[in-house]
Amino acid sequence: KSADLVTPDGAGILWATITLNCPLVERVTGIDIIYNVCRLTAKKGYSLYLLGASPGIAKKAAENLIKEYPGIKIVGTHHGYFNSEDSEGAIINDKSNGSKIDDLKVKDIKIGNKIDNKEEKEIIKEIEEKRPDILLVGMGVPKQEKWITKNLSRLNVPVCMGVGGSFDVLSGKIPRAPLWMQKHGMEWIYRLIREPKRVLRIIALFYFIWLVILGKMIFTLTEKEID
């Protein structure tokens, strides 16, 4: 709710707005926004910093963007695997990109007793020193939004943007869906085939559909009572 701009990335959001009689014009994916941002930064001379994904991915993504957009200025990159303080004060060795809590060592989790999050402080310091105009954070939803909100005042960056798993696509680790699937809102099917672990998100999608239908029914009944 504190974001200045929220874009409809998923096809489900478009369907929901149509169902609830407040249709949006089109779907705007995070990866497409990044491409537009890169074109703009190369043209205007703005600088970028890429933060997130597994080690080496953000760096590879930066290398590909530099080849694709001559003149683009990327002042730094860093992976998203670092110690980070959560909202309740516990410090967790961050392996959230697909790892289960069982994969974490007990010594890396101390509730109430903070472990050293020196790396996170160093990352923030580096971003402060390099002063990028735009910071792209790819840690997944809602982790990236929480991280941005928590550190925004310390970063001193004009624009911070959560980009989900876009670095995986930009680096070439995960290919993007064919254009015809993108245009028909079927990109999620392609990603599910490529990444079966995303099946839990599909279960959540059915719950979302039910909530939208329920909301539509309640709204319709309320309208009839008013009439």
C-alpha positions as CSV (number, residue, x, y, z in Angstrom):
1,K,0.0,0.0,0.0
2,S,3.0,2.3,0.4
3,A,4.1,1.8,-3.2
4,D,3.9,4.8,-5.6
5,L,3.1,2.5,-8.5
6,V,1.7,-1.0,-8.7
7,T,1.4,-2.8,-12.1
8,P,-0.9,-5.7,-13.1
9,D,1.7,-8.4,-13.8
10,G,-0.5,-11.5,-13.8
11,A,-3.3,-12.5,-16.2
12,G,-5.4,-13.3,-13.1
13,I,-5.4,-9.7,-12.1
14,L,-6.8,-8.7,-15.5
15,W,-9.5,-11.3,-15.3
16,A,-10.4,-10.1,-11.8
17,T,-10.8,-6.5,-12.8
18,I,-13.0,-7.5,-15.7
19,T,-15.1,-9.8,-13.5
20,L,-15.5,-7.0,-10.9
21,N,-16.4,-4.4,-13.6
22,C,-13.3,-2.3,-13.2
23,P,-11.3,-3.5,-16.2
24,L,-7.6,-2.6,-16.7
25,V,-6.4,-1.8,-20.1
26,E,-3.6,-4.4,-20.3
27,R,-1.2,-6.6,-18.5
28,V,2.2,-5.1,-17.7
29,T,4.9,-7.6,-16.8
30,G,7.9,-6.8,-14.7
31,I,10.3,-8.0,-17.3
32,D,8.8,-5.7,-19.9
33,I,9.1,-2.8,-17.5
34,I,12.7,-3.6,-17.0
35,Y,13.3,-3.5,-20.8
36,N,11.7,-0.1,-21.0
37,V,13.6,1.1,-18.0
38,C,16.9,0.0,-19.6
39,R,16.1,1.7,-22.9
40,L,15.3,4.9,-20.9
41,T,18.4,4.7,-18.7
42,A,20.7,4.1,-21.8
43,K,19.1,7.1,-23.5
44,K,19.0,9.5,-20.4
45,G,22.2,8.4,-18.7
46,Y,20.6,7.1,-15.5
47,S,22.3,4.4,-13.5
48,L,21.1,1.0,-12.3
49,Y,22.0,-1.4,-9.5
50,L,20.8,-5.0,-9.6
51,L,20.2,-6.8,-6.3
52,G,18.8,-10.3,-5.9
53,A,18.6,-13.9,-7.3
54,S,21.2,-16.6,-6.6
55,P,25.0,-15.9,-6.8
56,G,26.2,-14.9,-10.3
57,I,22.7,-14.4,-11.8
58,A,22.4,-10.6,-11.3
59,K,26.0,-10.2,-12.6
60,K,25.2,-12.3,-15.7
61,A,21.9,-10.3,-16.2
62,A,23.9,-7.1,-16.0
63,E,26.4,-8.4,-18.7
64,N,23.5,-9.2,-21.0
65,L,21.8,-5.9,-20.5
66,I,25.1,-4.0,-21.3
67,K,25.3,-6.0,-24.6
68,E,21.6,-5.3,-25.4
69,Y,21.5,-1.6,-24.5
70,P,24.8,0.2,-25.5
71,G,25.5,3.1,-23.1
72,I,23.5,1.6,-20.2
73,K,25.2,2.3,-16.9
74,I,25.0,-0.5,-14.3
75,V,27.0,0.6,-11.2
76,G,26.8,-2.7,-9.3
77,T,25.2,-6.1,-8.7
78,H,24.8,-8.4,-5.7
79,H,23.0,-11.7,-5.1
80,G,20.0,-12.0,-2.8
81,Y,21.5,-14.7,-0.5
82,F,22.6,-12.7,2.6
83,N,21.7,-12.5,6.3
84,S,18.7,-10.2,6.7
85,E,16.7,-9.1,9.7
86,D,13.0,-10.0,9.4
87,S,10.1,-7.9,10.6
88,E,10.0,-9.5,14.1
89,G,13.7,-9.0,14.9
90,A,14.9,-12.5,14.1
91,I,17.9,-12.8,11.8
92,I,17.7,-15.6,9.2
93,N,20.4,-16.8,6.9
94,D,18.5,-16.0,3.7
95,K,18.0,-19.0,1.4
96,S,14.4,-18.2,0.6
97,N,14.8,-18.7,-3.2
98,G,13.2,-22.1,-3.2
99,S,15.0,-23.6,-0.1
100,K,13.0,-25.1,2.7
101,I,13.5,-24.0,6.3
102,D,14.9,-27.5,7.0
103,D,17.9,-26.6,4.7
104,L,19.0,-23.9,7.2
105,K,21.4,-24.7,9.9
106,V,20.1,-24.2,13.4
107,K,23.0,-22.0,14.3
108,D,21.9,-19.6,11.5
109,I,18.5,-18.9,13.2
110,K,18.3,-17.1,16.5
111,I,15.0,-15.7,17.6
112,G,15.4,-12.5,19.6
113,N,19.2,-13.0,19.7
114,K,20.4,-11.3,16.5
115,I,23.1,-13.0,14.5
116,D,25.5,-10.9,12.4
117,N,23.9,-9.3,9.4
118,K,27.1,-7.6,8.4
119,E,26.7,-8.5,4.8
120,E,23.4,-6.8,4.5
121,K,24.8,-3.6,6.0
122,E,27.7,-3.8,3.6
123,I,25.3,-4.1,0.6
124,I,23.3,-1.1,1.8
125,K,26.5,0.9,2.3
126,E,27.7,-0.1,-1.3
127,I,24.4,1.0,-2.8
128,E,24.6,4.3,-0.8
129,E,28.1,4.9,-2.1
130,K,27.4,4.1,-5.7
131,R,24.2,6.2,-5.7
132,P,22.2,4.5,-8.5
133,D,19.2,6.3,-9.9
134,I,17.3,3.0,-10.0
135,L,17.6,-0.1,-7.8
136,L,16.1,-3.3,-9.1
137,V,15.4,-5.8,-6.3
138,G,14.7,-9.5,-7.3
139,M,13.9,-11.4,-4.2
140,G,10.4,-12.6,-4.9
141,V,7.1,-11.4,-3.5
142,P,6.5,-10.3,-0.8
143,K,10.1,-10.5,0.4
144,Q,11.5,-7.8,-2.0
145,E,8.7,-5.4,-1.1
146,K,9.3,-5.8,2.6
147,W,13.1,-5.4,2.1
148,I,12.6,-2.2,0.1
149,T,10.1,-0.8,2.6
150,K,12.5,-1.5,5.5
151,N,15.6,-0.1,3.9
152,L,14.2,2.7,1.6
153,S,15.1,5.6,3.9
154,R,18.7,4.2,4.3
155,L,19.3,3.6,0.6
156,N,18.8,7.1,-0.7
157,V,17.8,5.8,-4.1
158,P,15.2,7.8,-6.1
159,V,13.5,4.7,-7.6
160,C,13.3,1.2,-6.1
161,M,11.5,-1.5,-8.0
162,G,10.7,-5.1,-7.1
163,V,11.2,-7.4,-10.1
164,G,10.6,-10.9,-8.8
165,G,12.4,-13.6,-10.8
166,S,13.2,-11.3,-13.7
167,F,17.0,-11.7,-13.2
168,D,16.7,-15.4,-14.0
169,V,15.2,-14.5,-17.4
170,L,17.6,-11.6,-18.1
171,S,20.6,-13.8,-17.3
172,G,19.4,-16.6,-19.6
173,K,19.0,-19.1,-16.8
174,I,15.3,-19.4,-17.5
175,P,13.9,-18.7,-21.0
176,R,10.8,-16.6,-21.4
177,A,7.6,-18.1,-22.8
178,P,7.0,-17.8,-26.6
179,L,5.4,-14.5,-27.6
180,W,2.1,-16.1,-28.5
181,M,1.8,-17.4,-24.9
182,Q,2.7,-14.0,-23.5
183,K,0.0,-12.3,-25.6
184,H,-2.7,-14.7,-24.5
185,G,-1.9,-14.5,-20.8
186,M,-0.5,-18.1,-20.7
187,E,3.0,-17.4,-19.6
188,W,2.2,-18.9,-16.2
189,I,1.6,-22.3,-17.9
190,Y,5.0,-22.2,-19.5
191,R,6.7,-21.3,-16.2
192,L,4.8,-24.1,-14.5
193,I,6.1,-26.6,-17.0
194,R,9.6,-25.3,-16.6
195,E,9.4,-25.0,-12.8
196,P,7.0,-27.7,-11.4
197,K,7.7,-26.4,-7.9
198,R,5.5,-23.4,-8.7
199,V,2.4,-25.7,-8.5
200,L,1.7,-24.3,-5.0
201,R,1.2,-20.9,-6.6
202,I,-1.5,-22.5,-8.9
203,I,-3.3,-23.7,-5.8
204,A,-3.2,-20.2,-4.4
205,L,-4.6,-19.0,-7.8
206,F,-7.7,-21.1,-7.4
207,Y,-8.3,-19.6,-4.0
208,F,-7.9,-16.2,-5.5
209,I,-10.5,-17.0,-8.2
210,W,-12.9,-18.2,-5.5
211,L,-12.5,-14.9,-3.6
212,V,-13.1,-12.8,-6.7
213,I,-16.3,-14.8,-7.6
214,L,-17.4,-14.5,-4.0
215,G,-16.8,-10.8,-4.1
216,K,-18.7,-10.5,-7.3
217,M,-21.7,-12.3,-5.8
218,I,-21.7,-10.1,-2.7
219,F,-21.5,-7.0,-4.8
220,T,-24.3,-8.1,-7.1
221,L,-26.6,-9.0,-4.1
222,T,-25.8,-5.6,-2.5
223,E,-26.7,-3.8,-5.7
224,K,-30.0,-5.6,-5.9
225,E,-30.9,-4.7,-2.3
226,I,-30.1,-1.0,-2.9
227,D,-32.2,-1.0,-6.1
